[in-house]
Amino acid sequence: MSKTMSKTVDKAEQYFMHTYNRFPLVLERGEGVYLYDENGKKYLDFGAGIAVFALGYGNKSYNDAVKAQVDKLVHTSNYFYNKPSADACEKIAQASGMDVVFLANSGAEAIEGAIKVARKYYYEKTGNAEGEIIAMNHSFHGRTMGALSVTGQPKYQEAFGPMLPNIKFADYNDFESVKALVTEKTAAILLETVQGEGGLYPADKEFLQQLRALCDEKDILLMLDEIQCGMGRSGEMFAYQTYGVTPDVMTTAKALGCGIPVGAFAARGKAALALKPGDHGSTYGYNPLAGTAINAVFEQFEELDLIAHVKEISAYLCEKLDALVEKYDCIKERRGLGLMQGLEFTHPVGKYLVEAQEKGLILLSAGANLMRLVPPLVIEKEHVDQMIAIVEEMICE
Ligand SMILES: *Cc1c(COP(=O)(O)O)cnc(C)c1O
Protein backbone atom coordinates (compact mmCIF):
# COMPACT_ATOMS: atom_id res chain seq x y z
CA MET A 1 0.00 0.00 0.00
CA SER A 2 1.33 3.49 -0.85
CA LYS A 3 1.53 6.10 1.92
CA THR A 4 -1.82 7.37 3.17
CA MET A 5 -2.97 10.40 5.14
CA SER A 6 -2.73 8.41 8.38
CA LYS A 7 0.47 7.57 10.25
CA THR A 8 -1.35 4.70 11.96
CA VAL A 9 -2.37 3.12 8.67
CA ASP A 10 1.17 3.45 7.31
CA LYS A 11 2.70 1.96 10.45
CA ALA A 12 0.30 -0.98 10.49
CA GLU A 13 0.99 -1.63 6.81
CA GLN A 14 4.71 -1.63 7.51
CA TYR A 15 4.74 -3.75 10.67
CA PHE A 16 1.60 -5.87 10.82
CA MET A 17 1.82 -9.06 8.77
CA HIS A 18 -0.05 -8.57 5.53
CA THR A 19 -2.98 -10.87 6.24
CA TYR A 20 -5.81 -8.34 6.00
CA ASN A 21 -7.18 -6.01 3.36
CA ARG A 22 -8.39 -3.25 5.64
CA PHE A 23 -10.27 -0.06 4.98
CA PRO A 24 -7.98 2.95 5.52
CA LEU A 25 -10.00 3.99 8.54
CA VAL A 26 -8.54 4.33 12.05
CA LEU A 27 -11.15 3.95 14.76
CA GLU A 28 -10.50 5.70 18.02
CA ARG A 29 -13.53 5.46 20.30
CA GLY A 30 -17.13 4.36 20.49
CA GLU A 31 -20.29 5.59 22.14
CA GLY A 32 -23.56 3.68 22.03
CA VAL A 33 -24.07 2.60 18.40
CA TYR A 34 -21.58 5.13 17.04
CA LEU A 35 -17.86 4.90 16.33
CA TYR A 36 -15.46 7.83 15.89
CA ASP A 37 -12.33 7.82 13.75
CA GLU A 38 -9.02 9.53 14.54
CA ASN A 39 -10.28 12.74 12.91
CA GLY A 40 -13.40 12.80 15.06
CA LYS A 41 -15.74 11.72 12.23
CA LYS A 42 -18.82 9.84 13.47
CA TYR A 43 -20.11 6.53 12.05
CA LEU A 44 -23.32 4.65 12.70
CA ASP A 45 -22.14 1.09 13.26
CA PHE A 46 -23.96 -1.80 11.59
CA GLY A 47 -20.97 -4.14 11.93
CA ALA A 48 -20.38 -4.22 15.70
CA GLY A 49 -16.80 -5.43 15.19
CA ILE A 50 -18.25 -8.45 13.32
CA ALA A 51 -21.19 -9.21 15.60
CA VAL A 52 -19.14 -8.65 18.76
CA PHE A 53 -20.31 -5.46 20.49
CA ALA A 54 -23.81 -6.60 21.40
CA LEU A 55 -24.13 -3.96 24.13
CA GLY A 56 -22.87 -1.13 21.98
CA TYR A 57 -19.89 0.97 23.04
CA GLY A 58 -19.31 2.45 26.46
CA ASN A 59 -21.90 0.45 28.43
CA LYS A 60 -21.17 1.81 31.90
CA SER A 61 -21.92 -1.32 33.96
CA TYR A 62 -19.80 -3.47 31.64
CA ASN A 63 -16.93 -0.98 31.57
CA ASP A 64 -16.97 -0.47 35.35
CA ALA A 65 -16.99 -4.22 36.01
CA VAL A 66 -14.05 -4.86 33.66
CA LYS A 67 -12.07 -1.90 35.03
CA ALA A 68 -12.60 -2.99 38.64
CA GLN A 69 -11.46 -6.53 37.83
CA VAL A 70 -8.27 -5.20 36.19
CA ASP A 71 -7.35 -3.69 39.56
CA LYS A 72 -8.25 -6.86 41.47
CA LEU A 73 -6.83 -9.75 39.45
CA VAL A 74 -6.39 -10.31 35.72
CA HIS A 75 -4.97 -13.82 35.62
CA THR A 76 -4.72 -16.88 37.86
CA SER A 77 -3.72 -19.89 35.67
CA ASN A 78 -5.75 -23.08 35.80
CA TYR A 79 -4.05 -24.46 38.90
CA PHE A 80 -6.52 -22.38 40.90
CA TYR A 81 -10.17 -21.30 40.93
CA ASN A 82 -11.59 -17.81 40.52
CA LYS A 83 -15.15 -16.63 41.12
CA PRO A 84 -15.84 -14.59 37.95
CA SER A 85 -15.03 -17.57 35.71
CA ALA A 86 -17.05 -20.00 37.82
CA ASP A 87 -20.01 -17.60 37.63
CA ALA A 88 -19.51 -17.22 33.87
CA CYS A 89 -19.59 -21.00 33.34
CA GLU A 90 -22.82 -21.23 35.33
CA LYS A 91 -24.38 -18.44 33.26
CA ILE A 92 -23.37 -19.95 29.92
CA ALA A 93 -24.51 -23.44 30.94
CA GLN A 94 -27.88 -22.24 32.19
CA ALA A 95 -28.49 -20.02 29.16
CA SER A 96 -27.49 -22.69 26.65
CA GLY A 97 -28.98 -25.82 28.25
CA MET A 98 -25.53 -27.41 28.46
CA ASP A 99 -24.09 -29.16 31.54
CA VAL A 100 -20.46 -28.01 31.42
CA VAL A 101 -18.46 -25.24 29.77
CA PHE A 102 -14.80 -24.83 28.80
CA LEU A 103 -13.54 -21.24 28.58
CA ALA A 104 -11.04 -20.53 25.81
CA ASN A 105 -9.90 -17.31 24.14
CA SER A 106 -11.48 -17.16 20.70
CA GLY A 107 -14.02 -18.71 18.39
CA ALA A 108 -11.48 -20.86 16.57
CA GLU A 109 -10.30 -22.27 19.90
CA ALA A 110 -13.87 -23.07 20.88
CA ILE A 111 -14.15 -25.07 17.65
CA GLU A 112 -10.85 -26.84 18.35
CA GLY A 113 -12.35 -27.91 21.68
CA ALA A 114 -15.54 -29.15 20.05
CA ILE A 115 -13.48 -31.23 17.59
CA LYS A 116 -11.60 -32.76 20.52
CA VAL A 117 -14.85 -33.58 22.31
CA ALA A 118 -16.09 -35.36 19.16
CA ARG A 119 -12.91 -37.35 18.73
CA LYS A 120 -12.66 -38.28 22.39
CA TYR A 121 -16.31 -39.26 22.57
CA TYR A 122 -15.85 -41.60 19.64
CA TYR A 123 -12.62 -42.97 21.08
CA GLU A 124 -14.29 -43.81 24.40
CA LYS A 125 -17.19 -45.42 22.59
CA THR A 126 -15.20 -47.58 20.15
CA GLY A 127 -11.63 -47.77 21.48
CA ASN A 128 -10.22 -46.37 18.23
CA ALA A 129 -9.44 -42.87 17.06
CA GLU A 130 -10.94 -43.01 13.58
CA GLY A 131 -14.07 -41.00 14.27
CA GLU A 132 -15.27 -38.80 11.43
CA ILE A 133 -16.85 -35.37 11.53
CA ILE A 134 -19.40 -34.28 8.96
CA ALA A 135 -19.21 -30.53 8.40
CA MET A 136 -20.95 -28.32 5.81
CA ASN A 137 -19.96 -26.78 2.50
CA HIS A 138 -19.66 -22.96 2.68
CA SER A 139 -19.26 -23.11 6.45
CA PHE A 140 -16.86 -20.97 8.46
CA HIS A 141 -15.41 -22.09 11.78
CA GLY A 142 -12.12 -20.16 12.11
CA ARG A 143 -8.52 -20.05 10.91
CA THR A 144 -6.54 -22.43 13.13
CA MET A 145 -5.66 -25.74 11.48
CA GLY A 146 -8.46 -27.74 13.12
CA ALA A 147 -11.10 -25.07 12.61
CA LEU A 148 -9.89 -24.61 9.03
CA SER A 149 -10.22 -28.35 8.42
CA VAL A 150 -13.95 -28.23 9.17
CA THR A 151 -14.43 -25.00 7.18
CA GLY A 152 -16.02 -25.97 3.87
CA GLN A 153 -14.37 -23.28 1.75
CA PRO A 154 -11.46 -24.62 -0.33
CA LYS A 155 -10.09 -21.09 -0.93
CA TYR A 156 -9.13 -20.84 2.76
CA GLN A 157 -7.63 -24.36 2.88
CA GLU A 158 -5.79 -24.69 -0.41
CA ALA A 159 -2.34 -23.44 0.55
CA PHE A 160 -2.31 -24.95 4.03
CA GLY A 161 -2.77 -28.66 3.51
CA PRO A 162 -2.88 -31.35 4.58
CA MET A 163 -6.03 -30.68 6.59
CA LEU A 164 -7.15 -32.89 9.50
CA PRO A 165 -8.21 -36.29 8.19
CA ASN A 166 -11.65 -37.87 8.62
CA ILE A 167 -13.66 -34.75 7.84
CA LYS A 168 -16.43 -34.90 5.24
CA PHE A 169 -18.58 -32.13 3.80
CA ALA A 170 -22.31 -32.20 3.16
CA ASP A 171 -24.62 -29.51 1.79
CA TYR A 172 -26.24 -27.19 4.29
CA ASN A 173 -30.02 -27.58 4.51
CA ASP A 174 -29.85 -30.82 2.49
CA PHE A 175 -30.59 -33.63 4.90
CA GLU A 176 -30.09 -36.39 2.33
CA SER A 177 -26.57 -35.14 1.60
CA VAL A 178 -25.71 -35.46 5.30
CA LYS A 179 -27.36 -38.86 5.66
CA ALA A 180 -25.43 -40.16 2.66
CA LEU A 181 -22.14 -39.47 4.48
CA VAL A 182 -23.07 -41.14 7.77
CA THR A 183 -21.20 -44.37 8.49
CA GLU A 184 -20.26 -46.45 11.54
CA LYS A 185 -17.34 -44.06 11.91
CA THR A 186 -19.34 -40.83 12.18
CA ALA A 187 -18.56 -39.18 15.50
CA ALA A 188 -20.25 -35.81 15.06
CA ILE A 189 -22.10 -33.48 12.74
CA LEU A 190 -20.94 -29.85 12.96
CA LEU A 191 -22.73 -26.83 11.56
CA GLU A 192 -23.50 -23.18 12.18
CA THR A 193 -27.12 -22.68 13.23
CA VAL A 194 -27.03 -19.71 10.86
CA GLN A 195 -24.19 -19.76 8.32
CA GLY A 196 -22.42 -16.41 8.76
CA GLU A 197 -19.41 -15.86 6.50
CA GLY A 198 -20.93 -18.32 4.02
CA GLY A 199 -23.74 -15.86 3.27
CA LEU A 200 -26.23 -15.55 6.16
CA TYR A 201 -28.20 -18.73 5.57
CA PRO A 202 -30.32 -19.84 8.54
CA ALA A 203 -30.81 -23.58 8.96
CA ASP A 204 -34.25 -24.83 7.92
CA LYS A 205 -36.24 -25.97 10.90
CA GLU A 206 -36.92 -29.37 9.38
CA PHE A 207 -33.22 -29.83 8.54
CA LEU A 208 -32.13 -29.22 12.15
CA GLN A 209 -34.87 -31.44 13.52
CA GLN A 210 -33.93 -34.24 11.12
CA LEU A 211 -30.27 -33.91 12.12
CA ARG A 212 -31.24 -34.10 15.80
CA ALA A 213 -33.26 -37.27 15.21
CA LEU A 214 -30.48 -38.83 13.12
CA CYS A 215 -27.88 -38.06 15.78
CA ASP A 216 -30.10 -39.53 18.51
CA GLU A 217 -30.71 -42.68 16.49
CA LYS A 218 -27.03 -43.29 15.62
CA ASP A 219 -25.34 -41.98 18.80
CA ILE A 220 -23.67 -39.14 16.88
CA LEU A 221 -22.95 -35.76 18.50
CA LEU A 222 -24.82 -32.76 17.11
CA MET A 223 -22.45 -29.78 17.41
CA LEU A 224 -23.77 -26.29 16.69
CA ASP A 225 -21.48 -23.32 16.09
CA GLU A 226 -23.17 -20.29 17.67
CA ILE A 227 -20.10 -18.06 17.57
CA GLN A 228 -21.73 -15.45 15.33
CA CYS A 229 -25.46 -16.16 15.61
CA GLY A 230 -25.50 -16.79 19.38
CA MET A 231 -25.66 -14.41 22.36
CA GLY A 232 -29.03 -12.89 21.63
CA ARG A 233 -28.60 -11.99 17.98
CA SER A 234 -31.28 -14.43 16.77
CA GLY A 235 -33.93 -13.15 19.17
CA GLU A 236 -33.19 -15.97 21.64
CA MET A 237 -30.01 -16.32 23.66
CA PHE A 238 -28.82 -19.04 21.26
CA ALA A 239 -30.19 -19.43 17.75
CA TYR A 240 -30.98 -23.15 18.18
CA GLN A 241 -33.51 -22.11 20.82
CA THR A 242 -35.57 -20.48 18.06
CA TYR A 243 -35.79 -23.98 16.50
CA GLY A 244 -36.52 -25.96 19.65
CA VAL A 245 -33.47 -28.15 18.95
CA THR A 246 -30.71 -28.65 21.54
CA PRO A 247 -27.24 -29.75 20.42
CA ASP A 248 -24.90 -32.03 22.37
CA VAL A 249 -22.03 -29.57 21.96
CA MET A 250 -22.16 -25.85 21.23
CA THR A 251 -19.59 -23.14 20.66
CA THR A 252 -19.84 -19.43 21.44
CA ALA A 253 -17.47 -16.44 21.22
CA LYS A 254 -17.78 -13.03 19.48
CA ALA A 255 -20.46 -11.26 21.62
CA LEU A 256 -19.79 -13.52 24.61
CA GLY A 257 -17.17 -11.11 26.01
CA CYS A 258 -18.28 -8.08 23.99
CA GLY A 259 -14.71 -7.21 23.08
CA ILE A 260 -12.67 -8.95 25.77
CA PRO A 261 -11.21 -11.92 23.82
CA VAL A 262 -12.99 -15.06 24.97
CA GLY A 263 -14.68 -18.12 23.52
CA ALA A 264 -16.28 -21.21 24.98
CA PHE A 265 -17.43 -24.67 24.08
CA ALA A 266 -20.05 -26.43 26.12
CA ALA A 267 -21.51 -29.93 26.21
CA ARG A 268 -24.32 -31.87 27.79
CA GLY A 269 -25.14 -35.47 28.63
CA LYS A 270 -22.54 -38.06 27.64
CA ALA A 271 -20.64 -35.48 25.57
CA ALA A 272 -20.05 -33.51 28.77
CA LEU A 273 -18.02 -36.43 30.16
CA ALA A 274 -15.74 -36.98 27.15
CA LEU A 275 -12.84 -34.72 28.14
CA LYS A 276 -11.07 -35.71 31.35
CA PRO A 277 -8.29 -34.10 33.45
CA GLY A 278 -5.27 -33.64 31.19
CA ASP A 279 -7.26 -33.84 27.95
CA HIS A 280 -7.43 -30.11 27.23
CA GLY A 281 -6.13 -26.82 28.55
CA SER A 282 -5.38 -23.16 27.92
CA THR A 283 -3.17 -20.80 29.93
CA TYR A 284 -5.48 -17.83 29.47
CA GLY A 285 -8.73 -19.78 29.41
CA TYR A 286 -10.84 -19.43 32.61
CA ASN A 287 -9.32 -15.99 33.01
CA PRO A 288 -10.99 -13.78 35.68
CA LEU A 289 -11.01 -10.70 33.44
CA ALA A 290 -12.78 -12.57 30.64
CA GLY A 291 -15.10 -14.18 33.20
CA THR A 292 -16.01 -10.75 34.52
CA ALA A 293 -16.75 -9.50 31.00
CA ILE A 294 -19.03 -12.50 30.34
CA ASN A 295 -20.91 -11.94 33.61
CA ALA A 296 -21.35 -8.24 32.84
CA VAL A 297 -22.70 -9.11 29.38
CA PHE A 298 -25.26 -11.56 30.77
CA GLU A 299 -26.27 -9.06 33.47
CA GLN A 300 -26.81 -6.36 30.85
CA PHE A 301 -28.94 -8.74 28.77
CA GLU A 302 -31.28 -8.95 31.77
CA GLU A 303 -31.14 -5.34 32.80
CA LEU A 304 -31.79 -4.03 29.29
CA ASP A 305 -34.23 -6.85 28.46
CA LEU A 306 -32.18 -7.30 25.29
CA ILE A 307 -33.83 -10.47 24.00
CA ALA A 308 -37.23 -8.77 23.89
CA HIS A 309 -35.59 -5.73 22.31
CA VAL A 310 -33.94 -7.82 19.58
CA LYS A 311 -37.27 -9.47 18.75
CA GLU A 312 -38.92 -6.10 18.34
CA ILE A 313 -36.16 -4.22 16.54
CA SER A 314 -35.29 -7.10 14.21
CA ALA A 315 -38.93 -7.26 13.05
CA TYR A 316 -38.69 -3.55 12.26
CA LEU A 317 -35.35 -4.00 10.47
CA CYS A 318 -36.74 -6.87 8.36
CA GLU A 319 -39.79 -4.83 7.41
CA LYS A 320 -37.60 -1.96 6.21
CA LEU A 321 -35.20 -4.26 4.35
CA ASP A 322 -38.08 -6.10 2.69
CA ALA A 323 -39.39 -2.76 1.47
CA LEU A 324 -36.00 -2.13 -0.20
CA VAL A 325 -36.08 -5.58 -1.82
CA GLU A 326 -39.55 -4.81 -3.11
CA LYS A 327 -38.54 -1.41 -4.48
CA TYR A 328 -35.17 -2.08 -6.15
CA ASP A 329 -34.44 -4.66 -8.85
CA CYS A 330 -30.74 -4.67 -7.95
CA ILE A 331 -31.56 -6.37 -4.63
CA LYS A 332 -32.37 -10.07 -5.02
CA GLU A 333 -33.42 -10.98 -1.50
CA ARG A 334 -33.12 -10.48 2.23
CA ARG A 335 -32.15 -13.41 4.40
CA GLY A 336 -30.98 -14.05 7.95
CA LEU A 337 -32.32 -14.37 11.46
CA GLY A 338 -32.96 -11.65 14.03
CA LEU A 339 -30.29 -8.94 13.95
CA MET A 340 -28.13 -10.98 11.59
CA GLN A 341 -29.46 -9.94 8.20
CA GLY A 342 -28.13 -9.89 4.67
CA LEU A 343 -29.21 -8.15 1.49
CA GLU A 344 -28.15 -9.99 -1.63
CA PHE A 345 -27.54 -7.67 -4.58
CA THR A 346 -27.26 -8.62 -8.24
CA HIS A 347 -23.77 -7.08 -8.26
CA PRO A 348 -20.78 -6.74 -5.88
CA VAL A 349 -21.37 -4.58 -2.78
CA GLY A 350 -17.73 -3.57 -2.08
CA LYS A 351 -18.24 -0.06 -3.46
CA TYR A 352 -21.22 0.45 -1.13
CA LEU A 353 -19.09 -0.39 1.91
CA VAL A 354 -16.62 2.39 0.98
CA GLU A 355 -19.34 4.88 0.04
CA ALA A 356 -21.21 4.14 3.26
CA GLN A 357 -18.12 5.06 5.25
CA GLU A 358 -17.96 8.39 3.43
CA LYS A 359 -21.57 8.92 4.48
CA GLY A 360 -20.88 7.94 8.09
CA LEU A 361 -22.14 4.35 8.14
CA ILE A 362 -20.24 1.12 8.73
CA LEU A 363 -21.53 -1.91 6.84
CA LEU A 364 -20.04 -5.36 6.33
CA SER A 365 -20.28 -7.90 3.54
CA ALA A 366 -20.30 -11.71 3.50
CA GLY A 367 -19.30 -12.77 0.02
CA ALA A 368 -19.10 -10.43 -2.98
CA ASN A 369 -22.80 -9.63 -3.45
CA LEU A 370 -24.09 -9.79 0.10
CA MET A 371 -24.39 -6.75 2.36
CA ARG A 372 -24.26 -7.98 5.96
CA LEU A 373 -26.01 -6.13 8.77
CA VAL A 374 -24.99 -7.21 12.27
CA PRO A 375 -25.49 -4.09 14.39
CA PRO A 376 -25.10 -3.80 18.16
CA LEU A 377 -28.21 -5.38 19.70
CA VAL A 378 -29.10 -2.07 21.37
CA ILE A 379 -29.94 -0.25 18.10
CA GLU A 380 -33.24 1.62 17.98
CA LYS A 381 -35.69 2.28 15.16
CA GLU A 382 -34.17 5.69 14.43
CA HIS A 383 -30.81 3.98 13.72
CA VAL A 384 -32.48 1.52 11.37
CA ASP A 385 -34.09 4.47 9.58
CA GLN A 386 -30.74 6.26 9.28
CA MET A 387 -29.08 3.15 7.85
CA ILE A 388 -31.91 2.52 5.37
CA ALA A 389 -31.79 6.14 4.18
CA ILE A 390 -28.06 5.92 3.46
CA VAL A 391 -28.34 2.55 1.70
CA GLU A 392 -31.21 3.85 -0.42
CA GLU A 393 -29.23 6.99 -1.29
CA MET A 394 -26.31 4.81 -2.47
CA ILE A 395 -28.53 2.57 -4.57
CA CYS A 396 -30.01 5.58 -6.31
CA GLU A 397 -26.73 7.35 -7.03
C1 LIG B 1 -15.97 -15.67 13.70
C2 LIG B 1 -16.37 -17.09 13.65
C3 LIG B 1 -15.52 -18.12 14.06
C4 LIG B 1 -14.08 -17.87 14.47
O1 LIG B 1 -13.97 -17.06 15.58
P1 LIG B 1 -12.56 -16.33 15.91
O2 LIG B 1 -12.80 -15.69 17.24
O3 LIG B 1 -12.31 -15.36 14.80
O4 LIG B 1 -11.53 -17.38 15.96
C5 LIG B 1 -16.00 -19.42 14.08
N1 LIG B 1 -17.27 -19.69 13.70
C6 LIG B 1 -18.12 -18.73 13.30
C7 LIG B 1 -19.51 -19.09 12.92
C8 LIG B 1 -17.70 -17.40 13.24
O5 LIG B 1 -18.53 -16.45 12.80
The ligand as an SDF file (V2000), in Angstrom:
LIG
                    3D

 15 15  0  0  0  0  0  0  0  0999 V2000
  -15.9710  -15.6740   13.6960 C   0  0  0  0  0  0  0  0  0  0  0  0
  -16.3720  -17.0930   13.6460 C   0  0  0  0  0  0  0  0  0  0  0  0
  -15.5150  -18.1240   14.0640 C   0  0  0  0  0  0  0  0  0  0  0  0
  -14.0770  -17.8710   14.4660 C   0  0  0  0  0  0  0  0  0  0  0  0
  -13.9700  -17.0560   15.5780 O   0  0  0  0  0  0  0  0  0  0  0  0
  -12.5630  -16.3270   15.9060 P   0  0  0  0  0  0  0  0  0  0  0  0
  -12.7960  -15.6860   17.2390 O   0  0  0  0  0  0  0  0  0  0  0  0
  -12.3120  -15.3570   14.7990 O   0  0  0  0  0  0  0  0  0  0  0  0
  -11.5270  -17.3810   15.9620 O   0  0  0  0  0  0  0  0  0  0  0  0
  -16.0040  -19.4160   14.0770 C   0  0  0  0  0  0  0  0  0  0  0  0
  -17.2700  -19.6920   13.7040 N   0  0  0  0  0  0  0  0  0  0  0  0
  -18.1190  -18.7330   13.3020 C   0  0  0  0  0  0  0  0  0  0  0  0
  -19.5100  -19.0880   12.9200 C   0  0  0  0  0  0  0  0  0  0  0  0
  -17.7040  -17.4000   13.2370 C   0  0  0  0  0  0  0  0  0  0  0  0
  -18.5310  -16.4540   12.7950 O   0  0  0  0  0  0  0  0  0  0  0  0
  1  2  1  0
  2  3  1  0
  2 14  2  0
  3  4  1  0
  3 10  2  0
  4  5  1  0
  5  6  1  0
  6  7  2  0
  6  8  1  0
  6  9  1  0
 10 11  1  0
 11 12  2  0
 12 13  1  0
 12 14  1  0
 14 15  1  0
M  END
$$$$
